[in-house]
Amino acid sequence: MKRAALAIVLVTALAACGGGGGTGGDAAQEKTTLTVGVVPVPSSAPLFIAEKNGFFKAEGLTVKTEIIQAPQAVMPKILNGSMDAFLTSYVSLLAINDSGAAKLRLFQHVQTAAPGIASVVVPKDSPVKSAADLKGKTVGVNVLQALGQTVTNAHLQQAGLKPEDVKFVAVPFADQLTALSTKKIDAAWLVEPFLSAAKKGGAVEIIDTTSGPTAGLPLDAWGVSEEWLTKNPKTAAAFHRALAKAQQIVSTDREAINAVIPTYTQIPAETAAAMKLGQFSAEVDKAEFQKLADLLHGYGYLKTKPDVTTLIPARIG
């Protein structure tokens, strides 16, 4: 799941929230034990780095993790308070708010799109050689009307096609290569580490979907509910300070990411070190965030066109 980051600095990191060193936490914090939903992908690395370096402990927090597959599935826990925060794609953050299922807010940006981390591939013997050749073809994406379909559409339009010129079908990443080899689909949209595995097996990239018109779009962030922020301002400030410290590490130290990924995913250390990643940074590029929202709305994936600044808290702490 390398470019200018797109999230937002929900806080002027450590300064606005009360200094950079460990404080042992605020005795008046509303909560000291948090449950955080994590997805076993590289974007979750900052949380595990924060734990490894004692950043949560220094803030008086105990963080428990729960593996999740999609933010939509844990909204009941977010709403009833049994889960405090979760890793989310920006697409899911926008979609959940648009649906009215919950009022979510961007808590801390994690990763921005960069070239080479998500592509449309075809079998090596395919007659499809470019985006334009996909007219009338079937493309597998992990989830319909989400990031894969959105960024692929942007490149199809650049090639002179309309979104309706291509049929998209939902195929889990783990099943994409089989679907390609059995010709159930003509092309597949893949992210790392599935993308590297596909290329190693002979698949050919025809569209780098995180380059050109889609380079720099925000990918993932930590999300919380608006209600949780309101009820737990001191806890939110402490949690954010710890995450912000870890985010600074991952933005400059690839080795730190490589070391932690195998501890919470099934990605081998060798693969983790070799695969391409997006750009980890502290702040979101609001213009790129709005661009993503506009693309989703333009393709009909969101009912209303959002103003993304309303999803970004002015300050935490």
Contacts in CASP RR format, 6 or more apart in sequence:
PFRMAT RR
TARGET T0000
AUTHOR 0000-0000-0000
METHOD contacts of the structure
MODEL  1
MKRAALAIVLVTALAACGGGGGTGGDAAQEKTTLTVGVVPVPSSAPLFIA
EKNGFFKAEGLTVKTEIIQAPQAVMPKILNGSMDAFLTSYVSLLAINDSG
AAKLRLFQHVQTAAPGIASVVVPKDSPVKSAADLKGKTVGVNVLQALGQT
VTNAHLQQAGLKPEDVKFVAVPFADQLTALSTKKIDAAWLVEPFLSAAKK
GGAVEIIDTTSGPTAGLPLDAWGVSEEWLTKNPKTAAAFHRALAKAQQIV
STDREAINAVIPTYTQIPAETAAAMKLGQFSAEVDKAEFQKLADLLHGYG
YLKTKPDVTTLIPARIG
1 39 0 8 1.000
1 41 0 8 1.000
1 42 0 8 1.000
1 43 0 8 1.000
1 89 0 8 1.000
1 111 0 8 1.000
1 117 0 8 1.000
1 191 0 8 1.000
1 192 0 8 1.000
1 219 0 8 1.000
1 220 0 8 1.000
2 112 0 8 1.000
2 114 0 8 1.000
2 115 0 8 1.000
2 117 0 8 1.000
2 276 0 8 1.000
2 277 0 8 1.000
2 278 0 8 1.000
2 279 0 8 1.000
3 112 0 8 1.000
3 113 0 8 1.000
3 114 0 8 1.000
3 215 0 8 1.000
3 216 0 8 1.000
3 278 0 8 1.000
3 279 0 8 1.000
4 112 0 8 1.000
4 216 0 8 1.000
4 279 0 8 1.000
4 281 0 8 1.000
4 285 0 8 1.000
4 288 0 8 1.000
5 109 0 8 1.000
5 111 0 8 1.000
5 112 0 8 1.000
5 218 0 8 1.000
5 251 0 8 1.000
5 279 0 8 1.000
5 280 0 8 1.000
5 281 0 8 1.000
5 282 0 8 1.000
5 283 0 8 1.000
5 284 0 8 1.000
5 285 0 8 1.000
6 90 0 8 1.000
6 109 0 8 1.000
6 112 0 8 1.000
6 216 0 8 1.000
6 217 0 8 1.000
6 218 0 8 1.000
6 219 0 8 1.000
6 283 0 8 1.000
6 284 0 8 1.000
6 285 0 8 1.000
6 286 0 8 1.000
6 288 0 8 1.000
6 289 0 8 1.000
7 106 0 8 1.000
7 108 0 8 1.000
7 109 0 8 1.000
7 110 0 8 1.000
7 112 0 8 1.000
7 218 0 8 1.000
7 221 0 8 1.000
7 281 0 8 1.000
7 282 0 8 1.000
7 283 0 8 1.000
7 284 0 8 1.000
7 289 0 8 1.000
8 106 0 8 1.000
8 109 0 8 1.000
8 283 0 8 1.000
8 284 0 8 1.000
8 286 0 8 1.000
8 289 0 8 1.000
8 312 0 8 1.000
9 109 0 8 1.000
9 244 0 8 1.000
9 282 0 8 1.000
9 283 0 8 1.000
9 284 0 8 1.000
10 106 0 8 1.000
10 107 0 8 1.000
10 108 0 8 1.000
10 240 0 8 1.000
10 312 0 8 1.000
10 313 0 8 1.000
10 315 0 8 1.000
10 316 0 8 1.000
11 17 0 8 1.000
11 237 0 8 1.000
11 240 0 8 1.000
11 241 0 8 1.000
11 244 0 8 1.000
11 315 0 8 1.000
11 316 0 8 1.000
11 317 0 8 1.000
13 241 0 8 1.000
13 244 0 8 1.000
13 248 0 8 1.000
13 282 0 8 1.000
14 20 0 8 1.000
14 21 0 8 1.000
14 241 0 8 1.000
14 244 0 8 1.000
14 245 0 8 1.000
16 315 0 8 1.000
16 317 0 8 1.000
17 237 0 8 1.000
17 238 0 8 1.000
17 240 0 8 1.000
17 241 0 8 1.000
17 316 0 8 1.000
17 317 0 8 1.000
18 237 0 8 1.000
18 241 0 8 1.000
18 317 0 8 1.000
19 241 0 8 1.000
20 241 0 8 1.000
20 245 0 8 1.000
21 58 0 8 1.000
22 55 0 8 1.000
22 58 0 8 1.000
22 59 0 8 1.000
23 58 0 8 1.000
23 59 0 8 1.000
24 57 0 8 1.000
24 58 0 8 1.000
24 59 0 8 1.000
24 60 0 8 1.000
25 58 0 8 1.000
25 59 0 8 1.000
25 60 0 8 1.000
25 61 0 8 1.000
25 238 0 8 1.000
26 234 0 8 1.000
26 237 0 8 1.000
26 238 0 8 1.000
28 234 0 8 1.000
29 60 0 8 1.000
29 61 0 8 1.000
29 232 0 8 1.000
29 234 0 8 1.000
29 235 0 8 1.000
29 238 0 8 1.000
30 231 0 8 1.000
30 232 0 8 1.000
30 233 0 8 1.000
30 234 0 8 1.000
30 235 0 8 1.000
31 84 0 8 1.000
31 232 0 8 1.000
31 235 0 8 1.000
32 60 0 8 1.000
32 61 0 8 1.000
32 62 0 8 1.000
32 235 0 8 1.000
33 61 0 8 1.000
33 62 0 8 1.000
33 63 0 8 1.000
33 64 0 8 1.000
34 61 0 8 1.000
34 62 0 8 1.000
34 63 0 8 1.000
34 64 0 8 1.000
34 84 0 8 1.000
34 85 0 8 1.000
34 235 0 8 1.000
34 239 0 8 1.000
35 63 0 8 1.000
35 64 0 8 1.000
35 65 0 8 1.000
35 66 0 8 1.000
35 82 0 8 1.000
35 83 0 8 1.000
35 84 0 8 1.000
36 47 0 8 1.000
36 63 0 8 1.000
36 64 0 8 1.000
36 65 0 8 1.000
36 66 0 8 1.000
36 83 0 8 1.000
36 84 0 8 1.000
36 85 0 8 1.000
36 86 0 8 1.000
36 87 0 8 1.000
36 222 0 8 1.000
37 65 0 8 1.000
37 66 0 8 1.000
37 67 0 8 1.000
37 68 0 8 1.000
37 74 0 8 1.000
37 83 0 8 1.000
37 85 0 8 1.000
37 86 0 8 1.000
37 87 0 8 1.000
38 44 0 8 1.000
38 47 0 8 1.000
38 48 0 8 1.000
38 65 0 8 1.000
38 66 0 8 1.000
38 67 0 8 1.000
38 68 0 8 1.000
38 86 0 8 1.000
38 87 0 8 1.000
38 264 0 8 1.000
39 67 0 8 1.000
39 68 0 8 1.000
39 69 0 8 1.000
39 87 0 8 1.000
40 67 0 8 1.000
40 264 0 8 1.000
40 265 0 8 1.000
40 266 0 8 1.000
41 87 0 8 1.000
41 220 0 8 1.000
41 265 0 8 1.000
42 111 0 8 1.000
42 192 0 8 1.000
42 257 0 8 1.000
42 261 0 8 1.000
42 265 0 8 1.000
42 272 0 8 1.000
42 275 0 8 1.000
42 277 0 8 1.000
43 87 0 8 1.000
43 110 0 8 1.000
43 111 0 8 1.000
43 219 0 8 1.000
43 220 0 8 1.000
44 87 0 8 1.000
44 264 0 8 1.000
45 250 0 8 1.000
45 256 0 8 1.000
45 257 0 8 1.000
45 260 0 8 1.000
45 261 0 8 1.000
45 280 0 8 1.000
46 108 0 8 1.000
46 110 0 8 1.000
46 243 0 8 1.000
46 246 0 8 1.000
46 247 0 8 1.000
46 249 0 8 1.000
46 250 0 8 1.000
46 280 0 8 1.000
47 63 0 8 1.000
47 65 0 8 1.000
47 87 0 8 1.000
47 222 0 8 1.000
47 243 0 8 1.000
47 246 0 8 1.000
48 260 0 8 1.000
48 263 0 8 1.000
48 264 0 8 1.000
49 246 0 8 1.000
49 249 0 8 1.000
49 250 0 8 1.000
49 256 0 8 1.000
49 257 0 8 1.000
49 260 0 8 1.000
50 56 0 8 1.000
50 63 0 8 1.000
50 242 0 8 1.000
50 243 0 8 1.000
50 245 0 8 1.000
50 246 0 8 1.000
51 63 0 8 1.000
52 260 0 8 1.000
53 245 0 8 1.000
53 246 0 8 1.000
53 249 0 8 1.000
55 241 0 8 1.000
55 242 0 8 1.000
55 243 0 8 1.000
55 245 0 8 1.000
55 246 0 8 1.000
56 62 0 8 1.000
56 63 0 8 1.000
56 239 0 8 1.000
56 242 0 8 1.000
58 242 0 8 1.000
59 238 0 8 1.000
59 239 0 8 1.000
59 241 0 8 1.000
59 242 0 8 1.000
60 238 0 8 1.000
61 235 0 8 1.000
61 238 0 8 1.000
61 239 0 8 1.000
61 242 0 8 1.000
63 239 0 8 1.000
65 264 0 8 1.000
66 74 0 8 1.000
66 83 0 8 1.000
68 74 0 8 1.000
68 86 0 8 1.000
68 87 0 8 1.000
70 92 0 8 1.000
70 143 0 8 1.000
71 86 0 8 1.000
71 87 0 8 1.000
71 88 0 8 1.000
71 89 0 8 1.000
71 92 0 8 1.000
71 93 0 8 1.000
71 96 0 8 1.000
72 92 0 8 1.000
72 95 0 8 1.000
72 96 0 8 1.000
72 101 0 8 1.000
74 83 0 8 1.000
74 86 0 8 1.000
75 96 0 8 1.000
75 101 0 8 1.000
75 102 0 8 1.000
77 83 0 8 1.000
78 86 0 8 1.000
78 102 0 8 1.000
78 104 0 8 1.000
78 224 0 8 1.000
78 225 0 8 1.000
78 228 0 8 1.000
79 102 0 8 1.000
79 225 0 8 1.000
81 228 0 8 1.000
84 224 0 8 1.000
84 228 0 8 1.000
84 232 0 8 1.000
84 239 0 8 1.000
85 107 0 8 1.000
85 222 0 8 1.000
85 223 0 8 1.000
85 224 0 8 1.000
85 228 0 8 1.000
85 239 0 8 1.000
86 222 0 8 1.000
86 223 0 8 1.000
86 224 0 8 1.000
87 110 0 8 1.000
87 220 0 8 1.000
87 221 0 8 1.000
87 222 0 8 1.000
87 223 0 8 1.000
88 96 0 8 1.000
88 104 0 8 1.000
88 220 0 8 1.000
88 221 0 8 1.000
88 222 0 8 1.000
88 223 0 8 1.000
89 146 0 8 1.000
89 147 0 8 1.000
89 219 0 8 1.000
89 220 0 8 1.000
90 217 0 8 1.000
90 218 0 8 1.000
90 219 0 8 1.000
90 220 0 8 1.000
90 221 0 8 1.000
90 289 0 8 1.000
90 292 0 8 1.000
91 146 0 8 1.000
91 147 0 8 1.000
91 150 0 8 1.000
91 292 0 8 1.000
91 296 0 8 1.000
92 146 0 8 1.000
93 104 0 8 1.000
93 106 0 8 1.000
93 221 0 8 1.000
93 223 0 8 1.000
93 311 0 8 1.000
94 292 0 8 1.000
94 293 0 8 1.000
94 296 0 8 1.000
94 302 0 8 1.000
94 306 0 8 1.000
94 308 0 8 1.000
94 311 0 8 1.000
95 146 0 8 1.000
95 296 0 8 1.000
95 301 0 8 1.000
95 302 0 8 1.000
96 102 0 8 1.000
96 104 0 8 1.000
97 103 0 8 1.000
97 104 0 8 1.000
97 306 0 8 1.000
97 311 0 8 1.000
98 302 0 8 1.000
98 303 0 8 1.000
98 304 0 8 1.000
98 306 0 8 1.000
102 225 0 8 1.000
103 225 0 8 1.000
103 226 0 8 1.000
103 227 0 8 1.000
104 223 0 8 1.000
104 224 0 8 1.000
104 225 0 8 1.000
104 226 0 8 1.000
104 311 0 8 1.000
105 223 0 8 1.000
105 224 0 8 1.000
105 225 0 8 1.000
105 226 0 8 1.000
105 229 0 8 1.000
105 311 0 8 1.000
105 312 0 8 1.000
105 313 0 8 1.000
106 221 0 8 1.000
106 222 0 8 1.000
106 223 0 8 1.000
106 284 0 8 1.000
106 311 0 8 1.000
106 312 0 8 1.000
106 313 0 8 1.000
107 221 0 8 1.000
107 222 0 8 1.000
107 223 0 8 1.000
107 224 0 8 1.000
107 229 0 8 1.000
107 236 0 8 1.000
107 240 0 8 1.000
107 243 0 8 1.000
107 313 0 8 1.000
107 316 0 8 1.000
108 221 0 8 1.000
108 222 0 8 1.000
108 223 0 8 1.000
108 240 0 8 1.000
108 243 0 8 1.000
108 244 0 8 1.000
108 247 0 8 1.000
108 282 0 8 1.000
109 218 0 8 1.000
109 221 0 8 1.000
109 247 0 8 1.000
109 281 0 8 1.000
109 282 0 8 1.000
109 283 0 8 1.000
109 284 0 8 1.000
110 219 0 8 1.000
110 220 0 8 1.000
110 221 0 8 1.000
110 222 0 8 1.000
110 247 0 8 1.000
110 280 0 8 1.000
111 218 0 8 1.000
111 219 0 8 1.000
111 220 0 8 1.000
111 277 0 8 1.000
111 278 0 8 1.000
111 279 0 8 1.000
111 280 0 8 1.000
112 216 0 8 1.000
112 217 0 8 1.000
112 218 0 8 1.000
112 219 0 8 1.000
112 278 0 8 1.000
112 279 0 8 1.000
112 280 0 8 1.000
112 281 0 8 1.000
112 285 0 8 1.000
112 288 0 8 1.000
113 151 0 8 1.000
113 210 0 8 1.000
113 214 0 8 1.000
113 215 0 8 1.000
113 216 0 8 1.000
113 217 0 8 1.000
113 218 0 8 1.000
113 219 0 8 1.000
113 278 0 8 1.000
113 279 0 8 1.000
114 210 0 8 1.000
114 215 0 8 1.000
114 216 0 8 1.000
114 276 0 8 1.000
114 277 0 8 1.000
114 278 0 8 1.000
114 279 0 8 1.000
115 208 0 8 1.000
115 210 0 8 1.000
115 211 0 8 1.000
115 212 0 8 1.000
115 215 0 8 1.000
116 195 0 8 1.000
116 208 0 8 1.000
116 210 0 8 1.000
116 211 0 8 1.000
116 276 0 8 1.000
117 191 0 8 1.000
117 192 0 8 1.000
117 195 0 8 1.000
117 210 0 8 1.000
117 276 0 8 1.000
117 277 0 8 1.000
117 278 0 8 1.000
118 147 0 8 1.000
118 148 0 8 1.000
118 151 0 8 1.000
118 189 0 8 1.000
118 190 0 8 1.000
118 191 0 8 1.000
118 192 0 8 1.000
118 195 0 8 1.000
118 208 0 8 1.000
118 209 0 8 1.000
118 210 0 8 1.000
119 189 0 8 1.000
119 190 0 8 1.000
119 195 0 8 1.000
119 205 0 8 1.000
119 206 0 8 1.000
119 207 0 8 1.000
119 208 0 8 1.000
119 209 0 8 1.000
119 210 0 8 1.000
120 131 0 8 1.000
120 134 0 8 1.000
120 139 0 8 1.000
120 152 0 8 1.000
120 155 0 8 1.000
120 187 0 8 1.000
120 188 0 8 1.000
120 189 0 8 1.000
120 190 0 8 1.000
120 205 0 8 1.000
120 206 0 8 1.000
120 207 0 8 1.000
120 209 0 8 1.000
121 180 0 8 1.000
121 187 0 8 1.000
121 188 0 8 1.000
121 190 0 8 1.000
121 195 0 8 1.000
121 198 0 8 1.000
121 199 0 8 1.000
121 203 0 8 1.000
121 204 0 8 1.000
121 205 0 8 1.000
121 206 0 8 1.000
122 128 0 8 1.000
122 180 0 8 1.000
122 186 0 8 1.000
122 187 0 8 1.000
122 188 0 8 1.000
122 203 0 8 1.000
122 204 0 8 1.000
122 206 0 8 1.000
123 180 0 8 1.000
123 181 0 8 1.000
123 202 0 8 1.000
123 203 0 8 1.000
123 204 0 8 1.000
124 202 0 8 1.000
124 203 0 8 1.000
124 204 0 8 1.000
126 186 0 8 1.000
126 187 0 8 1.000
126 204 0 8 1.000
127 133 0 8 1.000
128 134 0 8 1.000
128 137 0 8 1.000
128 186 0 8 1.000
128 187 0 8 1.000
128 206 0 8 1.000
129 206 0 8 1.000
130 159 0 8 1.000
130 206 0 8 1.000
130 207 0 8 1.000
131 155 0 8 1.000
131 156 0 8 1.000
131 158 0 8 1.000
131 159 0 8 1.000
131 161 0 8 1.000
131 206 0 8 1.000
131 207 0 8 1.000
132 159 0 8 1.000
132 160 0 8 1.000
132 161 0 8 1.000
133 206 0 8 1.000
134 156 0 8 1.000
134 161 0 8 1.000
134 165 0 8 1.000
134 166 0 8 1.000
134 186 0 8 1.000
134 187 0 8 1.000
134 206 0 8 1.000
135 161 0 8 1.000
135 165 0 8 1.000
135 166 0 8 1.000
136 165 0 8 1.000
136 166 0 8 1.000
136 167 0 8 1.000
137 166 0 8 1.000
137 167 0 8 1.000
137 186 0 8 1.000
137 187 0 8 1.000
138 166 0 8 1.000
138 167 0 8 1.000
138 168 0 8 1.000
138 169 0 8 1.000
138 184 0 8 1.000
138 185 0 8 1.000
138 186 0 8 1.000
138 187 0 8 1.000
139 152 0 8 1.000
139 166 0 8 1.000
139 167 0 8 1.000
139 168 0 8 1.000
139 169 0 8 1.000
139 185 0 8 1.000
139 186 0 8 1.000
139 187 0 8 1.000
139 188 0 8 1.000
139 189 0 8 1.000
140 168 0 8 1.000
140 169 0 8 1.000
140 170 0 8 1.000
140 171 0 8 1.000
140 176 0 8 1.000
140 179 0 8 1.000
140 185 0 8 1.000
140 187 0 8 1.000
140 188 0 8 1.000
140 189 0 8 1.000
141 148 0 8 1.000
141 149 0 8 1.000
141 152 0 8 1.000
141 168 0 8 1.000
141 169 0 8 1.000
141 170 0 8 1.000
141 171 0 8 1.000
141 189 0 8 1.000
142 148 0 8 1.000
142 170 0 8 1.000
142 171 0 8 1.000
142 172 0 8 1.000
142 173 0 8 1.000
142 189 0 8 1.000
143 170 0 8 1.000
144 168 0 8 1.000
144 169 0 8 1.000
144 170 0 8 1.000
145 299 0 8 1.000
145 300 0 8 1.000
145 301 0 8 1.000
146 301 0 8 1.000
147 219 0 8 1.000
148 189 0 8 1.000
148 209 0 8 1.000
149 168 0 8 1.000
149 189 0 8 1.000
149 299 0 8 1.000
149 301 0 8 1.000
150 292 0 8 1.000
150 295 0 8 1.000
150 296 0 8 1.000
150 299 0 8 1.000
150 301 0 8 1.000
151 209 0 8 1.000
151 210 0 8 1.000
151 214 0 8 1.000
151 217 0 8 1.000
152 166 0 8 1.000
152 168 0 8 1.000
152 189 0 8 1.000
152 207 0 8 1.000
152 209 0 8 1.000
153 163 0 8 1.000
153 295 0 8 1.000
153 299 0 8 1.000
154 209 0 8 1.000
154 213 0 8 1.000
154 214 0 8 1.000
154 295 0 8 1.000
155 207 0 8 1.000
155 209 0 8 1.000
155 213 0 8 1.000
155 214 0 8 1.000
156 162 0 8 1.000
156 163 0 8 1.000
156 165 0 8 1.000
156 166 0 8 1.000
157 163 0 8 1.000
158 213 0 8 1.000
163 299 0 8 1.000
169 185 0 8 1.000
171 179 0 8 1.000
171 184 0 8 1.000
171 185 0 8 1.000
171 188 0 8 1.000
173 190 0 8 1.000
173 191 0 8 1.000
173 194 0 8 1.000
174 194 0 8 1.000
176 185 0 8 1.000
176 188 0 8 1.000
176 190 0 8 1.000
176 194 0 8 1.000
176 198 0 8 1.000
177 188 0 8 1.000
177 194 0 8 1.000
177 197 0 8 1.000
177 198 0 8 1.000
177 201 0 8 1.000
177 203 0 8 1.000
179 185 0 8 1.000
179 188 0 8 1.000
180 187 0 8 1.000
180 188 0 8 1.000
180 203 0 8 1.000
187 206 0 8 1.000
188 198 0 8 1.000
188 203 0 8 1.000
189 209 0 8 1.000
190 198 0 8 1.000
192 275 0 8 1.000
192 276 0 8 1.000
192 277 0 8 1.000
193 267 0 8 1.000
193 271 0 8 1.000
193 272 0 8 1.000
193 275 0 8 1.000
195 205 0 8 1.000
195 275 0 8 1.000
196 271 0 8 1.000
196 274 0 8 1.000
196 275 0 8 1.000
196 276 0 8 1.000
199 205 0 8 1.000
210 216 0 8 1.000
210 217 0 8 1.000
210 278 0 8 1.000
216 279 0 8 1.000
216 285 0 8 1.000
216 288 0 8 1.000
217 288 0 8 1.000
217 291 0 8 1.000
217 292 0 8 1.000
218 284 0 8 1.000
218 285 0 8 1.000
218 288 0 8 1.000
218 289 0 8 1.000
218 292 0 8 1.000
219 278 0 8 1.000
221 284 0 8 1.000
222 243 0 8 1.000
224 236 0 8 1.000
228 236 0 8 1.000
229 236 0 8 1.000
229 313 0 8 1.000
229 316 0 8 1.000
233 316 0 8 1.000
233 317 0 8 1.000
234 317 0 8 1.000
236 316 0 8 1.000
236 317 0 8 1.000
237 316 0 8 1.000
237 317 0 8 1.000
240 316 0 8 1.000
240 317 0 8 1.000
244 282 0 8 1.000
247 280 0 8 1.000
247 281 0 8 1.000
247 282 0 8 1.000
248 282 0 8 1.000
249 256 0 8 1.000
250 256 0 8 1.000
250 257 0 8 1.000
250 280 0 8 1.000
251 279 0 8 1.000
251 280 0 8 1.000
251 281 0 8 1.000
251 282 0 8 1.000
254 277 0 8 1.000
257 272 0 8 1.000
257 277 0 8 1.000
257 280 0 8 1.000
258 269 0 8 1.000
258 272 0 8 1.000
258 273 0 8 1.000
261 267 0 8 1.000
261 269 0 8 1.000
261 272 0 8 1.000
262 268 0 8 1.000
262 269 0 8 1.000
262 272 0 8 1.000
265 272 0 8 1.000
267 275 0 8 1.000
284 312 0 8 1.000
286 308 0 8 1.000
286 309 0 8 1.000
286 312 0 8 1.000
289 308 0 8 1.000
290 307 0 8 1.000
290 308 0 8 1.000
293 302 0 8 1.000
293 305 0 8 1.000
293 306 0 8 1.000
293 308 0 8 1.000
294 305 0 8 1.000
296 302 0 8 1.000
297 304 0 8 1.000
297 305 0 8 1.000
297 306 0 8 1.000
298 305 0 8 1.000
END
